[in-house]
Amino acid sequence: MRDELLVIPAPEDFIFDECLAYLMRSADECMFRINDGTVTRALDVDGEPVVFGMSGHPDGIAVEFLEGFAPGGLEGCDKVSGFVRDWLDLDRDLRPFYELGESDPLLHDVVQKHRGLRVVGIPDLFETFVWAILGQQITVAFAYVLKKRFVETFGTAVEAGGRKYWIFPDAQKIAGTDPDALRELKITGRKSEYIIGIARMIADGELTKERLFELGNDKLIQKELTAIRGIGPWTANYVLMRCLRSPDAYPAADVGLHNALKHAAGLDRKPNLQEVEAFAAPWAGWRAYATFYLWRLLH
């Protein structure tokens, strides 16, 4: 059963089903369930589990809390609303990007086809780092398998409505974990060390979203992130795009982006890095959105 309906306003150019299609890209996703157009997930709100379903609504997005798992009071509802707005990047004005898509030959078709899509983010900084590190130099499909093992081993299970939902493990828990425990999940030794190292930085307050935002621009944030062991330019730009919400982050070394550009440009080979950078020159200010839309060509 569900109770307590919350309606979150969305921009006129937002189309929930476009975001839903992106969220449905893997059957191994463990952080939420999708059924009949509703995305249901658990969330830790002030130390208490909240479980909600999210679906399209004429006025934006409908959020319904599962019985017994609604947040306490208006403040809790505001935190869930803020999470959803961040998750789906609802506060961004995409009109300049759509104007760019109208005139850009590489973006025109994919932007027209998927207009209404937002960069679906990962609001939690630690979760973003874990997902990015797990995905380094392996297929997306195997990265999902590793994430599922990680979450089901270290995360918190919530039973609601006859189903099990997972809350991602926090940095404090992983900071004290032996690397061998991650290796048992078939996460490489290096990646295990990277994840635990970042968990310790976050747990100690050395690495926070607020501190990164205070740096003020993407170049300074990227410099800060790439100074961390295990974080190169691709991972730094991925974190900028998915968590820190930079509309101009550009993971130029991304294999999926190369495949998408090959398709969009009608090439008989993958573009080299110089070409990848050149393609993106007209997209300055919106390279993250261009990348995210191009990725849709792969699904």
TORLO-354945 format. One record per residue (C-alpha): residue in three letters; x, y, z. Coordinates in Angstrom, 1 decimal. Example, Ala and Ser with C-alpha at 12.3 -4.5 7.8 and 13.67 -1.06 7.14 Angstrom:
% residues 2
{site 'ala' {12.3 -4.5 7.8}}
{site 'ser' {13.7 -1.1 7.1}}
//
This chain:
% residues 299
{site 'met' {0.0 0.0 0.0}}
{site 'arg' {1.0 3.6 -0.6}}
{site 'asp' {0.0 6.8 1.1}}
{site 'glu' {0.9 10.5 1.2}}
{site 'leu' {1.1 11.9 -2.3}}
{site 'leu' {3.7 14.5 -3.0}}
{site 'val' {3.8 16.3 -6.4}}
{site 'ile' {7.1 17.9 -7.5}}
{site 'pro' {6.8 20.6 -10.1}}
{site 'ala' {8.9 20.1 -13.2}}
{site 'pro' {9.8 22.3 -16.2}}
{site 'glu' {7.5 22.2 -19.2}}
{site 'asp' {10.2 20.6 -21.3}}
{site 'phe' {10.7 17.8 -18.9}}
{site 'ile' {9.4 14.3 -20.0}}
{site 'phe' {9.4 11.7 -17.3}}
{site 'asp' {9.3 8.8 -19.7}}
{site 'glu' {12.6 9.8 -21.3}}
{site 'cys' {14.3 9.7 -17.9}}
{site 'leu' {12.4 6.4 -17.1}}
{site 'ala' {13.8 4.8 -20.3}}
{site 'tyr' {17.3 5.7 -19.2}}
{site 'leu' {16.7 4.3 -15.7}}
{site 'met' {15.5 1.0 -17.2}}
{site 'arg' {18.8 0.3 -19.1}}
{site 'ser' {20.0 -2.5 -16.8}}
{site 'ala' {18.1 -5.4 -15.2}}
{site 'asp' {20.9 -5.6 -12.7}}
{site 'glu' {20.3 -2.1 -11.2}}
{site 'cys' {19.9 -2.7 -7.4}}
{site 'met' {19.2 0.8 -6.1}}
{site 'phe' {15.6 0.9 -7.3}}
{site 'arg' {12.8 -1.1 -8.9}}
{site 'ile' {10.7 -0.2 -11.9}}
{site 'asn' {7.2 -1.5 -12.4}}
{site 'asp' {4.4 -0.1 -14.5}}
{site 'gly' {6.1 3.3 -15.0}}
{site 'thr' {6.9 3.8 -11.3}}
{site 'val' {10.5 3.9 -9.9}}
{site 'thr' {10.5 2.8 -6.3}}
{site 'arg' {13.5 3.1 -4.1}}
{site 'ala' {14.7 3.5 -0.5}}
{site 'leu' {16.4 6.5 0.9}}
{site 'asp' {18.0 7.3 4.3}}
{site 'val' {16.4 10.5 5.6}}
{site 'asp' {17.9 11.7 8.9}}
{site 'gly' {18.8 8.1 9.9}}
{site 'glu' {15.4 6.6 9.1}}
{site 'pro' {14.5 4.6 6.0}}
{site 'val' {12.0 6.2 3.6}}
{site 'val' {10.6 4.2 0.6}}
{site 'phe' {8.9 6.0 -2.2}}
{site 'gly' {7.6 5.5 -5.7}}
{site 'met' {8.2 8.1 -8.4}}
{site 'ser' {6.1 8.4 -11.5}}
{site 'gly' {5.0 10.9 -14.1}}
{site 'his' {2.3 13.4 -13.3}}
{site 'pro' {0.6 16.2 -15.4}}
{site 'asp' {2.2 18.8 -13.1}}
{site 'gly' {5.6 17.1 -12.9}}
{site 'ile' {6.5 14.1 -10.8}}
{site 'ala' {4.3 12.2 -8.4}}
{site 'val' {6.0 10.8 -5.3}}
{site 'glu' {4.0 8.3 -3.2}}
{site 'phe' {5.5 7.0 0.1}}
{site 'leu' {5.0 3.3 0.9}}
{site 'glu' {2.9 2.8 4.0}}
{site 'gly' {5.0 3.0 7.1}}
{site 'phe' {7.9 4.5 5.2}}
{site 'ala' {7.0 8.1 4.8}}
{site 'pro' {9.3 10.8 6.2}}
{site 'gly' {8.5 12.5 9.4}}
{site 'gly' {7.1 16.0 8.9}}
{site 'leu' {7.5 18.6 6.2}}
{site 'glu' {11.3 18.8 6.6}}
{site 'gly' {11.6 15.1 5.6}}
{site 'cys' {9.3 15.6 2.6}}
{site 'asp' {11.4 18.6 1.6}}
{site 'lys' {14.5 16.4 1.7}}
{site 'val' {12.9 13.8 -0.5}}
{site 'ser' {11.8 16.5 -2.9}}
{site 'gly' {15.3 17.9 -3.0}}
{site 'phe' {16.7 14.5 -3.7}}
{site 'val' {14.4 13.9 -6.6}}
{site 'arg' {15.0 17.4 -8.0}}
{site 'asp' {18.8 16.7 -7.8}}
{site 'trp' {18.5 13.2 -9.2}}
{site 'leu' {16.7 14.4 -12.3}}
{site 'asp' {18.3 17.8 -12.6}}
{site 'leu' {14.9 19.6 -12.5}}
{site 'asp' {16.2 23.0 -11.7}}
{site 'arg' {18.2 23.5 -14.9}}
{site 'asp' {17.0 25.6 -17.7}}
{site 'leu' {17.6 23.6 -20.8}}
{site 'arg' {16.4 26.1 -23.4}}
{site 'pro' {20.0 27.1 -24.4}}
{site 'phe' {20.9 23.4 -24.9}}
{site 'tyr' {17.8 22.8 -27.0}}
{site 'glu' {18.7 25.8 -29.1}}
{site 'leu' {22.2 24.3 -29.6}}
{site 'gly' {20.6 21.0 -30.5}}
{site 'glu' {18.5 22.6 -33.2}}
{site 'ser' {21.6 23.9 -35.1}}
{site 'asp' {24.3 21.3 -34.3}}
{site 'pro' {24.4 18.5 -37.0}}
{site 'leu' {25.7 15.8 -34.6}}
{site 'leu' {23.2 16.6 -31.8}}
{site 'his' {20.1 17.5 -33.9}}
{site 'asp' {18.6 14.1 -34.3}}
{site 'val' {19.3 12.7 -30.9}}
{site 'val' {18.1 15.8 -29.2}}
{site 'gln' {14.9 15.8 -31.2}}
{site 'lys' {14.3 12.1 -30.4}}
{site 'his' {15.0 12.3 -26.7}}
{site 'arg' {13.9 15.9 -25.9}}
{site 'gly' {12.7 16.0 -22.3}}
{site 'leu' {15.6 13.9 -21.0}}
{site 'arg' {17.6 15.2 -18.2}}
{site 'val' {21.1 14.2 -17.0}}
{site 'val' {20.0 11.6 -14.5}}
{site 'gly' {22.4 12.1 -11.6}}
{site 'ile' {23.7 10.3 -8.5}}
{site 'pro' {23.1 12.8 -5.6}}
{site 'asp' {25.4 11.0 -3.1}}
{site 'leu' {29.1 11.8 -3.6}}
{site 'phe' {30.4 8.5 -2.2}}
{site 'glu' {28.0 6.4 -4.4}}
{site 'thr' {29.1 8.4 -7.4}}
{site 'phe' {32.8 7.6 -6.8}}
{site 'val' {32.1 4.0 -6.1}}
{site 'trp' {30.1 3.6 -9.4}}
{site 'ala' {32.7 5.5 -11.4}}
{site 'ile' {35.6 3.5 -10.0}}
{site 'leu' {33.8 0.2 -10.5}}
{site 'gly' {33.2 1.2 -14.1}}
{site 'gln' {36.8 2.0 -14.9}}
{site 'gln' {38.1 -0.1 -17.9}}
{site 'ile' {35.3 -2.7 -17.8}}
{site 'thr' {31.9 -3.1 -19.5}}
{site 'val' {28.9 -1.3 -18.1}}
{site 'ala' {27.1 -4.7 -17.7}}
{site 'phe' {29.9 -6.0 -15.4}}
{site 'ala' {30.0 -2.8 -13.5}}
{site 'tyr' {26.3 -3.3 -12.6}}
{site 'val' {27.1 -6.8 -11.4}}
{site 'leu' {29.9 -5.5 -9.2}}
{site 'lys' {27.7 -2.7 -7.8}}
{site 'lys' {25.0 -5.2 -6.9}}
{site 'arg' {27.4 -7.4 -5.0}}
{site 'phe' {28.8 -4.3 -3.2}}
{site 'val' {25.4 -3.0 -2.2}}
{site 'glu' {24.0 -6.3 -1.2}}
{site 'thr' {27.1 -7.0 0.9}}
{site 'phe' {27.5 -3.7 2.7}}
{site 'gly' {24.3 -1.8 2.2}}
{site 'thr' {21.1 -1.7 4.3}}
{site 'ala' {18.1 -3.8 3.2}}
{site 'val' {14.6 -2.3 3.7}}
{site 'glu' {11.6 -4.6 3.5}}
{site 'ala' {8.5 -2.6 2.3}}
{site 'gly' {5.4 -3.7 0.5}}
{site 'gly' {6.6 -7.3 0.3}}
{site 'arg' {9.8 -6.3 -1.5}}
{site 'lys' {13.4 -5.6 -0.6}}
{site 'tyr' {15.0 -2.2 -1.3}}
{site 'trp' {18.6 -1.2 -0.7}}
{site 'ile' {20.2 1.9 0.8}}
{site 'phe' {23.7 2.4 -0.5}}
{site 'pro' {26.4 1.9 2.2}}
{site 'asp' {27.8 5.0 3.6}}
{site 'ala' {31.4 6.1 3.5}}
{site 'gln' {31.9 5.6 7.3}}
{site 'lys' {31.1 1.9 7.0}}
{site 'ile' {33.4 1.3 4.0}}
{site 'ala' {36.2 3.4 5.6}}
{site 'gly' {36.7 0.7 8.2}}
{site 'thr' {36.4 -2.3 5.8}}
{site 'asp' {39.3 -4.6 4.9}}
{site 'pro' {40.2 -4.5 1.2}}
{site 'asp' {40.0 -8.3 1.1}}
{site 'ala' {36.3 -8.0 1.7}}
{site 'leu' {35.9 -6.1 -1.5}}
{site 'arg' {38.2 -8.4 -3.4}}
{site 'glu' {36.0 -11.3 -2.4}}
{site 'leu' {33.3 -9.6 -4.6}}
{site 'lys' {35.7 -9.8 -7.6}}
{site 'ile' {36.5 -6.1 -7.3}}
{site 'thr' {40.2 -5.7 -8.2}}
{site 'gly' {42.7 -5.0 -5.5}}
{site 'arg' {43.5 -1.5 -6.9}}
{site 'lys' {39.8 -0.6 -7.1}}
{site 'ser' {39.2 -1.9 -3.6}}
{site 'glu' {42.0 0.4 -2.3}}
{site 'tyr' {40.7 3.4 -4.2}}
{site 'ile' {37.2 2.9 -2.9}}
{site 'ile' {38.3 2.5 0.7}}
{site 'gly' {40.7 5.5 0.4}}
{site 'ile' {37.9 7.8 -0.8}}
{site 'ala' {35.6 6.4 1.9}}
{site 'arg' {38.1 7.5 4.5}}
{site 'met' {38.5 11.0 3.0}}
{site 'ile' {34.7 11.4 3.0}}
{site 'ala' {34.3 10.0 6.5}}
{site 'asp' {37.0 12.3 7.8}}
{site 'gly' {35.3 15.3 6.2}}
{site 'glu' {38.3 15.9 3.9}}
{site 'leu' {36.2 15.4 0.8}}
{site 'thr' {32.7 16.8 0.6}}
{site 'lys' {30.3 18.2 -2.1}}
{site 'glu' {30.3 21.5 -0.3}}
{site 'arg' {34.1 21.9 -0.3}}
{site 'leu' {34.2 21.0 -4.0}}
{site 'phe' {31.5 23.5 -4.9}}
{site 'glu' {33.5 26.1 -3.0}}
{site 'leu' {36.3 25.7 -5.5}}
{site 'gly' {34.1 27.5 -8.0}}
{site 'asn' {34.8 26.0 -11.4}}
{site 'asp' {35.3 22.7 -13.2}}
{site 'lys' {39.1 23.1 -13.8}}
{site 'leu' {39.8 23.6 -10.1}}
{site 'ile' {37.5 20.7 -9.1}}
{site 'gln' {39.1 18.4 -11.7}}
{site 'lys' {42.5 19.4 -10.4}}
{site 'glu' {41.4 18.6 -6.8}}
{site 'leu' {39.8 15.3 -7.8}}
{site 'thr' {42.7 14.0 -10.0}}
{site 'ala' {45.1 14.5 -7.0}}
{site 'ile' {43.2 11.6 -5.3}}
{site 'arg' {44.7 8.2 -5.8}}
{site 'gly' {42.6 6.3 -8.4}}
{site 'ile' {40.9 9.3 -9.9}}
{site 'gly' {41.9 10.3 -13.4}}
{site 'pro' {40.3 12.8 -15.8}}
{site 'trp' {37.6 10.4 -16.9}}
{site 'thr' {36.4 9.7 -13.4}}
{site 'ala' {36.7 13.3 -12.3}}
{site 'asn' {34.5 14.5 -15.2}}
{site 'tyr' {32.1 11.7 -14.5}}
{site 'val' {31.7 12.9 -10.9}}
{site 'leu' {31.4 16.5 -12.2}}
{site 'met' {28.6 15.4 -14.5}}
{site 'arg' {26.6 12.9 -12.4}}
{site 'cys' {27.0 14.4 -8.9}}
{site 'leu' {28.3 17.9 -9.0}}
{site 'arg' {26.0 18.8 -11.8}}
{site 'ser' {28.4 20.6 -14.1}}
{site 'pro' {26.6 20.9 -17.5}}
{site 'asp' {30.0 21.2 -19.2}}
{site 'ala' {31.8 18.2 -17.8}}
{site 'tyr' {33.3 16.2 -20.6}}
{site 'pro' {34.6 12.6 -20.1}}
{site 'ala' {36.5 12.7 -23.4}}
{site 'ala' {38.1 9.3 -22.9}}
{site 'asp' {34.8 7.5 -22.5}}
{site 'val' {34.5 4.5 -24.8}}
{site 'gly' {30.7 4.8 -24.9}}
{site 'leu' {31.0 8.4 -26.0}}
{site 'his' {33.5 7.4 -28.8}}
{site 'asn' {31.0 4.7 -30.0}}
{site 'ala' {28.1 7.2 -30.0}}
{site 'leu' {30.2 9.8 -31.9}}
{site 'lys' {31.1 7.2 -34.4}}
{site 'his' {27.4 6.5 -35.0}}
{site 'ala' {26.3 10.2 -35.0}}
{site 'ala' {29.1 11.3 -37.3}}
{site 'gly' {28.7 8.3 -39.7}}
{site 'leu' {32.4 7.3 -39.2}}
{site 'asp' {33.7 3.9 -40.2}}
{site 'arg' {36.0 3.9 -37.1}}
{site 'lys' {36.0 5.3 -33.6}}
{site 'pro' {37.2 8.9 -33.4}}
{site 'asn' {40.5 9.6 -31.9}}
{site 'leu' {40.8 11.8 -28.8}}
{site 'gln' {41.7 14.9 -30.8}}
{site 'glu' {38.6 14.4 -32.9}}
{site 'val' {36.5 13.8 -29.7}}
{site 'glu' {37.6 17.1 -28.4}}
{site 'ala' {37.0 18.9 -31.7}}
{site 'phe' {33.5 17.5 -32.0}}
{site 'ala' {32.7 19.1 -28.6}}
{site 'ala' {34.1 22.5 -29.3}}
{site 'pro' {30.7 24.0 -30.4}}
{site 'trp' {29.0 22.5 -27.3}}
{site 'ala' {31.0 24.6 -24.8}}
{site 'gly' {28.9 25.0 -21.7}}
{site 'trp' {26.7 22.0 -22.5}}
{site 'arg' {29.2 19.2 -23.1}}
{site 'ala' {27.8 17.1 -20.3}}
{site 'tyr' {24.3 17.3 -21.7}}
{site 'ala' {25.6 16.6 -25.2}}
{site 'thr' {27.4 13.5 -23.9}}
{site 'phe' {24.4 12.2 -22.0}}
{site 'tyr' {22.2 12.6 -25.0}}
{site 'leu' {24.7 10.9 -27.3}}
{site 'trp' {24.9 8.0 -24.8}}
{site 'arg' {21.2 7.4 -25.5}}
{site 'leu' {22.2 6.3 -29.0}}
{site 'leu' {23.8 3.2 -27.3}}
{site 'his' {20.6 2.0 -25.7}}
//
